[in-house]
Amino acid sequence: MIKAYLIGLVFFLTSSLAHAFSDNVCQPINVFEKLVNDVCWSCMLPIKIAGVDVGGSAPRGSVDAPICACNSIIPGVTYGAWFPTHIVEAVKIPGCQPSLGGIMIPLGDSSALGNSNMGAEAGDKKAFRHLHYYSFPIAEMLQLVAGCNESVSMDLLQATEVLPTWNNDLLGLVLNPETMLFANPAAVMACSAEAATTGVGGTQPIEQLFWCAGSWGTIYPLTGSIEDPTSAADTTGLQATRLIAVMHRLGQARKTMGDSCRNSIWPVLPKNQYKLQHFHPLAESTGNHWIGESSYRWGMHRKQLTNQNYLNLVWRWNDCCVEPL
């Protein structure tokens, strides 16, 4: 009996130490091994050729004109489709880069980088994570398409550890004063209509409510702190949405919908241009979802017991012009 007790005690201590160790180590995620089984390749549909929808309905605001002329006197044909273009990773350890093999990049004093926690369990009042934004144009990297994306390789474009506003709500308010316009009950209540409809029967987000992220909450403030978080899937989705909004505000992301020739600077997040696919730990391999679409529809169970790293694959609608050589 004593022997069995000692064996059990050793097992418990070993498991606890292993859990604690894994929770404080930057664990790698091999994103390239996930390309075959975990990417929703059917999500590239619908496409739009010469203004005609094929395989479904294109999002509102996509190009309807059949022809275009950007760099040639001979007109080309308009083409639009959903493409996986970026990865947003939410990490527990500041500086951890799981998509780059688990390397650590020194991005400053850890005491000033914020306290990372998922905050998605019962009783948690706030969630905070640092995020990294990578270009990840899979279709171009695999040479399935060409000419519709400005990037053809995987690169780290943004890390919130170097954004002074990401873990400072007050500084974020100073640099984004419009936050005050949406910090009231009326603005929050306006988001409830979007929360009820987004994703139902394919319903798109309400573009005019640019401060709303449906059932996930509000896009403002543009910081990493989420008040009263729900599931890990919704929480990391909202944090990813906020970072994409920050990229637009900084001019590092552009509107790729509505013009076949030019990608315009667009300081406000064009929500209908984007979809997210939960990519890790439990990939949403047969679908993706609109910004703000409740995880009750696509998988609030997609979380980790070890409370480690989460990845979202960003899908973006691109309107392009296919011109003769």
C-alpha positions in Angstrom: 0.0 0.0 0.0 2.8 2.4 1.0 4.7 1.4 -2.2 1.7 2.2 -4.3 1.3 5.5 -2.5 4.9 6.4 -3.1 4.6 5.5 -6.8 1.5 7.7 -7.1 3.2 10.6 -5.3 6.3 10.4 -7.6 4.0 10.3 -10.7 2.0 13.3 -9.4 5.2 15.4 -8.7 6.7 14.4 -12.1 3.5 15.4 -13.9 3.3 18.7 -12.0 6.9 19.6 -12.8 6.5 18.6 -16.5 3.3 20.8 -16.7 5.1 23.7 -15.0 8.1 23.3 -17.3 6.1 23.1 -20.5 4.1 26.2 -19.4 7.3 28.3 -19.2 9.1 27.1 -22.3 8.6 28.5 -25.8 7.1 25.5 -27.6 7.5 25.3 -31.4 4.6 24.9 -33.8 5.6 23.6 -37.2 3.1 25.5 -39.3 4.4 24.0 -42.6 3.5 20.5 -41.4 -0.1 21.8 -40.9 -0.5 22.9 -44.5 -2.0 19.7 -45.9 -4.5 18.7 -43.2 -5.1 21.8 -41.2 -5.7 24.5 -43.9 -9.2 24.8 -45.2 -8.4 24.8 -48.9 -12.1 24.8 -49.8 -12.4 28.1 -48.1 -10.8 29.8 -51.1 -14.4 29.6 -52.6 -16.3 31.5 -53.7 -14.2 33.2 -56.4 -15.3 36.0 -58.6 -14.3 36.0 -62.3 -15.2 38.9 -64.6 -17.7 40.1 -62.0 -19.5 36.7 -61.8 -19.6 34.7 -58.6 -18.5 31.1 -58.8 -19.1 28.6 -56.0 -21.1 31.0 -53.7 -21.6 34.6 -53.0 -18.7 37.0 -52.9 -18.5 39.5 -50.0 -20.2 42.9 -50.2 -17.9 45.5 -51.7 -16.0 43.2 -54.0 -15.4 44.3 -57.6 -18.4 43.8 -60.0 -16.8 45.1 -63.2 -15.8 42.4 -65.7 -12.7 44.0 -67.1 -9.8 46.1 -65.8 -6.7 47.9 -67.1 -3.9 48.6 -64.6 -0.5 48.3 -66.3 -1.5 47.5 -69.9 -3.4 49.2 -72.7 -5.0 45.9 -73.3 -7.8 45.3 -70.8 -7.6 42.3 -68.4 -10.2 40.3 -66.5 -11.1 41.0 -62.9 -10.5 38.2 -60.4 -11.3 38.0 -56.7 -11.0 35.2 -54.2 -10.2 34.4 -50.5 -6.5 33.8 -49.8 -4.8 32.8 -46.6 -2.3 35.6 -46.2 -1.2 36.0 -42.6 -0.7 34.2 -39.3 -1.5 35.8 -35.9 0.0 34.0 -32.9 -1.0 34.7 -29.3 1.8 33.8 -26.9 2.0 33.3 -23.2 5.7 34.2 -23.0 6.8 37.6 -24.3 9.3 37.2 -27.1 8.4 33.6 -27.8 8.1 32.8 -31.5 6.4 29.4 -31.9 5.9 29.8 -35.6 9.6 30.3 -36.1 10.6 27.1 -34.4 10.1 28.2 -30.8 13.0 30.7 -30.7 13.1 33.5 -28.2 13.6 37.1 -29.5 14.7 39.6 -26.9 12.1 42.4 -27.2 12.8 44.3 -24.0 12.6 43.9 -20.2 10.0 41.3 -19.4 8.8 43.2 -16.4 7.5 46.0 -18.7 5.9 43.7 -21.3 2.8 42.9 -19.4 1.5 39.8 -17.6 0.3 37.3 -20.2 -2.7 35.1 -19.2 -5.5 33.6 -21.2 -8.2 34.8 -18.8 -10.7 32.5 -20.5 -11.7 30.5 -17.4 -14.5 31.1 -15.0 -13.8 33.9 -12.6 -11.1 35.6 -14.8 -11.7 39.3 -15.2 -9.2 40.2 -17.8 -7.2 38.5 -20.6 -3.9 39.7 -22.0 -1.5 38.2 -24.5 1.3 39.5 -26.8 0.7 38.8 -30.5 2.9 38.4 -33.5 1.7 39.2 -37.1 3.4 37.2 -39.9 2.9 37.3 -43.6 2.0 33.8 -44.7 0.8 33.8 -48.3 0.5 30.0 -48.6 -1.1 30.0 -52.1 1.8 32.1 -53.5 4.4 30.1 -51.6 3.1 26.9 -53.1 2.8 28.7 -56.5 -0.9 28.0 -56.7 -1.6 31.6 -57.7 0.5 34.7 -58.5 0.0 38.4 -58.7 -2.7 38.9 -56.1 -0.5 39.4 -53.0 2.3 41.8 -52.3 4.2 39.2 -50.3 5.5 35.8 -51.4 7.3 34.7 -48.3 6.9 34.2 -44.5 8.0 37.3 -42.6 7.4 38.7 -39.1 5.7 42.0 -39.7 4.7 43.1 -36.2 5.3 42.1 -32.6 3.1 43.8 -29.9 6.0 43.7 -27.5 7.4 46.8 -29.3 4.0 48.5 -29.4 3.9 50.9 -26.4 0.1 51.0 -26.5 -0.6 47.2 -26.5 -0.2 46.8 -22.7 -1.1 50.3 -21.7 -4.8 51.2 -22.1 -4.3 54.8 -21.1 -1.6 55.4 -23.7 -3.8 53.6 -26.2 -6.6 56.1 -25.4 -4.3 59.0 -26.0 -3.1 57.8 -29.4 -6.6 56.6 -30.4 -9.0 59.2 -28.9 -11.9 57.9 -30.9 -12.0 55.1 -28.3 -14.0 57.5 -26.1 -16.8 57.6 -28.7 -17.4 53.9 -28.3 -16.9 53.6 -24.5 -20.6 54.1 -23.7 -23.6 51.8 -23.4 -25.2 53.0 -26.7 -22.2 52.0 -28.8 -21.9 48.7 -27.0 -25.6 47.9 -27.5 -25.3 48.6 -31.2 -22.9 45.7 -31.4 -25.5 43.3 -30.1 -27.4 43.3 -33.5 -24.2 42.2 -35.2 -23.5 39.6 -32.5 -26.9 38.0 -33.2 -26.6 37.9 -37.0 -22.9 37.4 -37.9 -22.4 34.0 -39.4 -26.1 33.0 -39.4 -26.8 31.7 -42.9 -23.5 33.2 -44.1 -24.5 36.7 -42.9 -21.5 39.1 -43.0 -20.5 41.5 -40.3 -22.1 45.0 -40.4 -19.4 47.1 -42.0 -20.8 50.4 -40.7 -20.3 49.2 -37.1 -16.5 49.4 -37.5 -16.0 49.5 -33.7 -17.8 46.1 -33.2 -16.5 42.6 -33.3 -19.8 40.8 -33.0 -20.1 38.4 -30.1 -16.4 38.8 -29.3 -16.8 42.3 -28.0 -15.5 45.7 -29.2 -12.5 46.3 -31.3 -11.7 49.4 -29.2 -9.5 50.0 -27.3 -6.7 48.9 -29.6 -4.9 47.1 -26.9 -4.2 43.5 -25.8 -6.4 43.6 -22.7 -9.8 41.9 -23.0 -12.3 42.7 -20.2 -14.6 39.8 -19.0 -13.3 37.3 -21.6 -15.3 34.2 -22.6 -13.8 31.3 -24.4 -10.1 31.1 -25.4 -11.2 30.9 -29.1 -13.2 34.1 -28.9 -10.6 35.9 -26.8 -7.7 35.2 -29.2 -9.9 36.0 -32.2 -10.7 39.4 -30.7 -7.0 40.0 -29.9 -6.1 39.1 -33.5 -8.8 41.4 -34.8 -7.5 44.3 -32.8 -3.9 43.7 -34.0 -5.2 43.7 -37.7 -7.0 47.0 -36.9 -3.7 48.3 -35.5 -1.9 47.3 -38.7 -4.5 49.3 -40.7 -4.1 52.3 -38.4 -0.4 52.2 -38.9 -0.7 51.9 -42.7 0.9 48.4 -42.6 -2.3 46.7 -43.9 -4.4 47.9 -46.8 -7.8 47.5 -48.3 -7.6 44.8 -51.0 -11.3 44.7 -51.8 -13.2 47.0 -54.2 -10.3 48.0 -56.6 -8.6 45.5 -58.9 -5.6 47.7 -59.5 -4.7 49.5 -56.2 -4.6 48.5 -52.6 -5.6 51.6 -50.7 -4.5 52.8 -47.3 -7.5 52.2 -45.1 -7.1 53.4 -41.4 -10.3 51.7 -40.3 -10.6 47.9 -40.3 -12.6 46.7 -43.3 -14.2 43.7 -41.5 -15.9 42.1 -44.6 -12.4 41.8 -46.1 -11.3 39.3 -43.5 -12.1 35.9 -42.1 -10.2 33.9 -39.5 -9.5 30.2 -39.2 -8.5 28.8 -35.8 -5.2 27.1 -36.7 -3.8 25.9 -33.4 -4.2 23.9 -31.1 -7.3 22.3 -32.7 -7.4 23.4 -36.3 -10.7 24.5 -37.8 -9.7 22.5 -40.9 -13.1 22.4 -42.7 -14.1 26.0 -42.4 -13.4 29.5 -41.3 -15.5 32.3 -39.8 -16.3 36.0 -40.0 -14.9 38.4 -37.5 -17.2 38.4 -34.5 -18.9 35.1 -35.3 -19.5 33.2 -32.0 -17.4 30.2 -31.3 -20.6 28.4 -30.4 -20.9 27.9 -34.1 -17.4 26.9 -35.0 -15.8 25.5 -31.8 -15.4 27.1 -28.4 -13.7 23.8 -27.4 -10.6 24.8 -29.3 -8.3 25.4 -26.3 -5.3 24.0 -24.5 -5.1 22.7 -21.0 -1.5 24.0 -20.7 -2.6 27.5 -21.6 0.2 28.0 -24.1 0.2 29.4 -27.6 -2.7 30.0 -30.1 -2.6 30.6 -33.8 -5.2 32.2 -36.2 -4.8 31.9 -39.9 -6.0 35.2 -41.6 -8.0 34.9 -44.8 -8.3 38.0 -46.9 -10.4 38.8 -49.9 -8.2 40.1 -52.8 -9.6 41.8 -55.9 -7.0 41.4 -58.7 -6.6 42.2 -62.4 -5.4 39.4 -64.6 -3.8 41.1 -67.6 -2.2 39.8 -70.7 1.5 39.5 -70.7 
